[in-house]
Amino acid sequence: MKGYYFITDAILSRAGNFSDVRNALRAGVRVVQYRNKCGSTKAMHEEALSLRALCKDILFIINDRIDIALSVGADGVHLGQEDLPYASARKLLGKKKIIGMTVHSVAEAKRAQSLGADYIGVSPIFTTQTKNDAGKALGVTIIEKIKKEVQLPLVAVGGIDLINAAFVITAGADSLCAISAVIRKANVKNEIEKFQRLFKNSR
């Protein structure tokens, strides 16, 4: 899990989820997370099923909804601290599916690792308008602290843009997502490629 991690957001998107995901794939993204906080279960299932078909050659993750993940054959789910507990999710999904967990501290990161999470999303690194309940910005130092204690792949999320992304990568993030900085722009593919180049140049 390296480079840009794509998360959908139909509300912020200029072109819609399908167009955004197609452009993300063209930009070389290897992970797509489908996140929908306001759609009906039926609509979510139909959209997720179509996106799963687009993402057949990469990792396709569903945010929160284990039922949707199972029904469309997703590769796994991403869980927040207030979502279904890891143990219950693992029991439903089985041993082979991916489970990512959002964390906000070193303690939560260590707990996610002890539970068996496959990767962690650290959020919010900076102040973000994308998620109303994201909480107080943690800053890039949280990435450095977690990387010293935890061996899981780390995805940085929240308020990231092309100006501050280099600091996130330097701090040790394996991957990052910059929702507003990408899907609000006219050319999603080009914007993602700019972030991808930051990772390549950091090697």
N, C-alpha and C positions, 0 to 999 in steps of 0.2 A: 504494500500500500504506500505508494510514493507519488507525489505530484498533486495535481488539482483533484479534489473530491467534490463531485457535483451533487447539489441538493436542489430539488425542484421547488418552485414557489409560484403557483399560478397567479396569485394576487399581484406580485411584483413584476411578473414577466411582461415584456412587451409583445412577445410573439406566441406565447403559450408553451405548455410543457413539452409537447411533441417536437416542436421546432427547436426548443432549447436543448433537449436531449440529443437530437440529431446533430446539432452543432457541437455539443460537448463530445460526442463520439468522434466527429471529424477532427476535433482538437486533440484527440489522443487520450481522453479521460478513460480511466480503467475502473472507476467505481461511480455508480449513480445511485443516489438515495431518493426514493419517492416519498415526499412529505406532503400531506394534505390534511389540514386541520379543520376544514369546514365543509367538505363534501359528504354526500350520503354514502353509505356503505356500498350500495349498488354502483353508484357512479365511480367511486374509488376503485372498486374491483374491475370495472370495465377499462378504466384508464390504466391501472396498474398492469392489467393483462396485455394491453397494447404496448406499453413501455417495456414490459418483460421481453416481448418479441424483438423490440429494437435492440435490447441489451443482452442478446443471447451469447455474445462472446466476451462479456465483461461481468463484473460483480454487480448484481442488482439487489439493493437493500431497501426494505420498507421501514419507514419511521413508525414506531409504536405498534402498529396493527399486525399482530401475529396471525390473525385469521386471514387477512389479505395476503400476507406473505406465503402462507401455506397454500391458499387457494390458487395463486398464480405461479407457484413454483419459484419464488424468489430465492436468492442465495442466503438471505438472512434478514435480521431486523436490527434496528437501532433503538435503544431504550433510554429514556430519561430517568432521573432519580425518582420520579413519581409514577412511573409506569409499572407494569407487571414485574414482580421480582424476578431476578435472574434465574433462580432455581426453577420457578414455574415455567418461565419461557423456555428454558433448556429442555424441560420435560416434554413440552408440547412440540418443540422443533426437532428434537433429536440431537445426536452428537455431531452431525456433520454440518449443520447450518451455522452461519456466522452470527454472532451476537456482539454488537458494539454498544458501548454505554457512554452517556454523557456524564462528565465529572466536572466539579468546580473547585476541587482542592486536592492536595497530595493524599490526604486520608481517603477520599473517595476513589482516587485513582488506584491506590494500594488495595482497597477493598474490591474494586472491579477485577483486578488481577487475581486476587485470591479466590474470587468466585469462579473464575475461568473465562472471563470476557476475552474476545479475540482482538479487540482494539478499543481505544477510548477516544472520545471527542471532548476536547477541553474547551469550555465556553462559559462566558464570552471573554475573549482576549481583550477586545476593545469595546467601547460603547456601541451598541447595535440597535437599529430601528426595526430589524427584521423579525425579532421575537420579543413580544411584549413582556414576557416573564423571564427574560434571560438573566436578570440580576446585574450586580455591579461588575464593571470591567475588572478583569484579573491582572492584565498586563502580561508582557512576554516572560517575565521572571517566573511565572507559574509553570511555564513549559520547561525551563531549565531545572526547576525543583523536581518536577514529576519525572523527568528523564533520568534523574539521578537515582530515583527510588523504584521506578517501574520499567519493565522491559517490553511492554506492549507498544505496537504502532500507535502513534499519537497524531490525531487530526485536530488542527487548530481552527476554531470557528468563532465568528462574532466581530463585526466591525473591521474586517481585514480588507485592505485595498492595495493598489499597486505601490502606494507610498510607504506603507508599513509592512508589507509582506516580507521584505528581505530580512527584517528584524525577527519575524516569526520563524523563518527558515533557519537563520543563524542560531536562534535559541534552541533549535533541535527538533522542530516539528517535522514529522515524516510526510505530512500532507496538510492541506489547508482548503478551506472553502470560503469564498468571498461572494456571497449571493448577490447583494445589491450592486457590487462593483462589476458584475458580469451580466445578469439577466435584465438589468435596466438599460443596458447599452444596445445600440443598433446592431452591432455585429458580435454576437455571443462567442462565436468560434475564435475570432481575433483576440477578444479579451481574455479568454481562457489560455490561449497560446502564450500571451504575455506572462501569465503566472507560471506556465510550464517552463518557460525559458529561465525564469528565476531559479527554479530547482536545478535545471541543467547547468547553469552558470555557478551554482554553489558547490558543485562536485570538485 
